Amino acid sequence: MKAHVYVTLKRTVLDAQGQTVADALRRMEYRGVADVRQGKYFLLTLEDGLEQNAAQAEVERIAREVLTNPVIEEFTFRLEA
């Protein structure tokens, strides 16, 4: 099983890198992009035999305790069989 974990800055935190990309897209005349937020992506390969509920709990714990700074970042994840 694989876990795809996406970490981004909270909406209340200024994303300077995302803003720079958004500004560049506007200057390059790309249309239809309202906002850009940058972040981090982690791919975790989980041990075989781990049940879905246990995997979900473990990935959530890892993301909350290791992969993010909870003061400024938030995360989402999805599990793939």
The 8 nearest C-alpha neighbors of each residue, nearest first, counted from 0:
[[1, 80, 45, 79, 44, 47, 2, 78],
 [0, 2, 44, 79, 43, 45, 78, 80],
 [3, 1, 78, 43, 77, 42, 4, 79],
 [2, 4, 42, 77, 76, 41, 78, 43],
 [5, 3, 76, 41, 40, 75, 2, 42],
 [4, 6, 40, 75, 74, 39, 76, 41],
 [7, 5, 74, 39, 38, 73, 40, 4],
 [8, 6, 38, 72, 73, 74, 9, 37],
 [7, 9, 72, 71, 12, 73, 10, 38],
 [8, 10, 72, 11, 12, 71, 73, 7],
 [9, 11, 12, 8, 13, 14, 7, 72],
 [10, 12, 9, 13, 8, 71, 14, 72],
 [13, 11, 9, 10, 8, 14, 71, 72],
 [12, 14, 15, 11, 10, 8, 9, 18],
 [13, 15, 17, 16, 18, 12, 36, 8],
 [14, 16, 18, 17, 13, 19, 20, 36],
 [17, 15, 19, 18, 14, 20, 37, 36],
 [16, 18, 36, 35, 37, 20, 14, 19],
 [17, 19, 21, 15, 16, 20, 22, 14],
 [20, 18, 16, 22, 17, 21, 15, 23],
 [19, 21, 23, 17, 18, 22, 24, 16],
 [22, 20, 18, 24, 23, 19, 35, 17],
 [21, 23, 19, 25, 20, 24, 18, 26],
 [24, 22, 26, 20, 25, 21, 27, 19],
 [23, 25, 27, 21, 29, 22, 26, 20],
 [26, 24, 28, 22, 27, 23, 29, 21],
 [25, 27, 23, 28, 24, 22, 29, 21],
 [26, 28, 24, 25, 29, 23, 22, 30],
 [29, 27, 25, 26, 30, 24, 23, 31],
 [30, 28, 24, 25, 27, 31, 32, 26],
 [31, 29, 32, 28, 25, 24, 33, 27],
 [30, 32, 33, 29, 34, 25, 28, 24],
 [33, 31, 30, 34, 29, 21, 35, 24],
 [32, 34, 31, 35, 21, 30, 25, 24],
 [35, 33, 32, 21, 36, 18, 17, 20],
 [36, 34, 17, 21, 18, 37, 20, 33],
 [37, 35, 17, 14, 38, 34, 7, 18],
 [38, 36, 17, 7, 35, 16, 14, 39],
 [37, 39, 7, 6, 36, 8, 40, 5],
 [38, 40, 6, 5, 7, 41, 37, 4],
 [41, 39, 5, 4, 6, 42, 38, 3],
 [40, 42, 4, 3, 43, 5, 39, 2],
 [41, 43, 3, 2, 4, 44, 40, 1],
 [42, 44, 2, 1, 45, 41, 3, 4],
 [45, 43, 1, 0, 2, 42, 46, 3],
 [44, 46, 0, 1, 43, 47, 2, 49],
 [47, 45, 49, 48, 44, 0, 1, 54],
 [48, 46, 49, 45, 0, 50, 44, 1],
 [47, 49, 50, 46, 0, 45, 51, 54],
 [48, 50, 47, 54, 46, 53, 51, 45],
 [49, 51, 53, 52, 54, 48, 55, 47],
 [50, 52, 54, 53, 55, 49, 78, 56],
 [53, 51, 55, 54, 50, 56, 49, 57],
 [52, 54, 56, 50, 55, 51, 57, 49],
 [55, 53, 51, 57, 52, 56, 50, 49],
 [54, 56, 52, 58, 53, 57, 51, 59],
 [57, 55, 53, 59, 54, 58, 60, 52],
 [56, 58, 60, 54, 59, 55, 53, 61],
 [59, 57, 61, 55, 60, 56, 62, 54],
 [58, 60, 62, 56, 57, 61, 63, 55],
 [59, 61, 57, 63, 58, 62, 64, 56],
 [62, 60, 58, 64, 65, 59, 63, 57],
 [61, 63, 66, 59, 60, 65, 64, 58],
 [62, 64, 60, 61, 67, 65, 59, 66],
 [65, 63, 61, 62, 60, 66, 67, 68],
 [66, 64, 61, 62, 67, 63, 68, 60],
 [65, 67, 62, 63, 64, 61, 68, 6],
 [68, 66, 69, 63, 65, 72, 62, 6],
 [67, 69, 72, 70, 71, 66, 73, 63],
 [70, 68, 72, 71, 67, 73, 63, 64],
 [69, 71, 68, 72, 73, 9, 67, 8],
 [72, 70, 69, 9, 8, 68, 12, 73],
 [73, 71, 8, 9, 69, 68, 7, 67],
 [72, 74, 7, 6, 9, 8, 69, 67],
 [75, 73, 6, 5, 7, 76, 4, 72],
 [74, 76, 5, 4, 6, 77, 73, 3],
 [77, 75, 4, 3, 5, 2, 74, 78],
 [76, 78, 3, 2, 79, 4, 75, 1],
 [77, 79, 2, 1, 3, 80, 76, 0],
 [80, 78, 1, 0, 2, 77, 3, 44],
 [79, 0, 1, 78, 2, 51, 45, 47]]
